[in-house]
Amino acid sequence: MSNFLSYLYLLSPLHTGGSAQEGNLMGIAREVHTEFPYLPSSSLRGKVRSVMERVSPEEAGPFFGERIKDGNQPTEGEVWFSDATLLFFPIASLSHHLVWVTCPLWLSRWNRWLHGAPLSAFIRQCNDILAGEVSALVTFSTQQLFLQGALLKEKDVNKLTDLSALQSAIEKITKNEDGFLTQLGRKLVILTDEDCAALVETGLQREVRVALKQEEKTVQGGSFRSEEAIPPEAVLFFPWGMKAHRQQEDTQNIRKKIVPILNDRLQFGGLEGLGRGWAQLTSIEISTAKKEG
């Protein structure tokens, strides 16, 4: 049994359809207990399956599980996916152009899947400091920090000194990058869970769309909607894994092909025709265990 941790670096806004709409707002999927946006595992699995059905059509059924067809019952597959949750979120800054924010909750979720939980002591340190007078922990030197409309002065900000564990984990995500993401470790801000939630809510991309009359190209009365999306430059992660073979010859080829697919670019979520949901993926194996018995 092999387990992996995959990272999605968003190249374009990601719209993940929510279960409820409010008025003309097309919301996005949110965790019920935190209200943080996320990408459901069903969306991940469905997209990866559609790609693999083109790459290895004969083995996709046994690997992902057979669908209900011609009276046959569905079968359990040999691969599993978990939800993709936020890890680093981009925020506009008048003082630093753009920074990424994260929080102890996101770091703790990530740490659970990292080999040996290397960030445990670092996360405890962050919680202790943020419980005091400090509002933000940063990886850079600054006398003031703007986060959207909020201004944090020098006394509100604490520069982190021992970053070895965090930087080592970040480098695994950015080591093959040659673009903007390489700045992540140098432009990171750690906030309380509550402050991070507030900034994410105001930092979501929102666009208003209208329908036009075909002949006149004027706005059709009352026809407009607002769409939410997670902005580009955000980083999400999700665990996934492959179970032991049932019959090795049935899925041996697709097992070799899925990892390269999840180290490439894929498009997730809705509004694909508008170029939404493009992400660069990086997948790292985190454990391999033999089937018992």
C-alpha positions, 0 to 999 in steps of 0.5 A: 500500500502506497500513500502520497501527499499532493500539492496543488499550486493554483495557476488560475482561480478555482471555483468549487461549486457549493451545495447552497446558493444565496441570492445571485451568489454562486458560492464555493464548497466550504468546510461545515465546521470552519467555513474555509473553502476546500476542494472535495475529494469527489471532485478530485477523484472524478477528474483524475478518473476521467484523465486515467480513463483516457490513458488506461481505459481497460484498467480504470474500472478495476482501479477506481471501482466499477460503476453501476452498469447493466444491472451490475453493482458498483465495486470498491476501487484500489485508490482513495482520495481525501479532500484538498484543503488550504495550506498557503493563501495569497493576500494583497499587501500594500507594503509587500505586494503579495504575501502568503498567510497560513495558521496553526490549524492548516499547519497542524493538518499538514503536519499529520501527514508529514513523515515524523510530524516534523512541525509539531514543536514549531506549531506549539511555538506559534500558538504560544506566541500568538496567544500573547500580544503578537498578531502575526509571525513572519519569515522576513524583516519588516517595520510594518505590514499591510494585509489588505486593509489592516496595518500591523506595526512593528510591535504587532509582528514577530520575525521567526528565527528557527525556521529550519523545520518549516523551510525544509517542508516548504522546499519539498513543494517548491524545489522544482518551481522556477516561478513566483512560488519560489518566494513562498518561504521568504514571504510567509505570514502566520496568523491565528486561526480566526484572523486567517479565516477573516482574511480568507473571506475577504481575499476570495476572488468575486466576479459579477457576470451578466447576460446580454441580449443577443441582438442588442448586446445590452444587459438582459433585465435582472440577469446577473450573478456573482461567482466566488473562487479561490485566487491563483497562487494559493496552495492546497494539499490532499493525501491519497493512496493506492491499496494493495492489488487484488489481481496484479495484472489488472491494474499494474500499468495504471499504477505506474501512470497515475503518479506522473499525472499527479505531477503535471498540470490538471484542471479542477472544479467548474467553469473550465471553459473560462480557464478556471481551476488550472493547477500545477501538482507536486506529489510526494510519496509519504509511506509504503506498507505491505499488505498484512496476512 
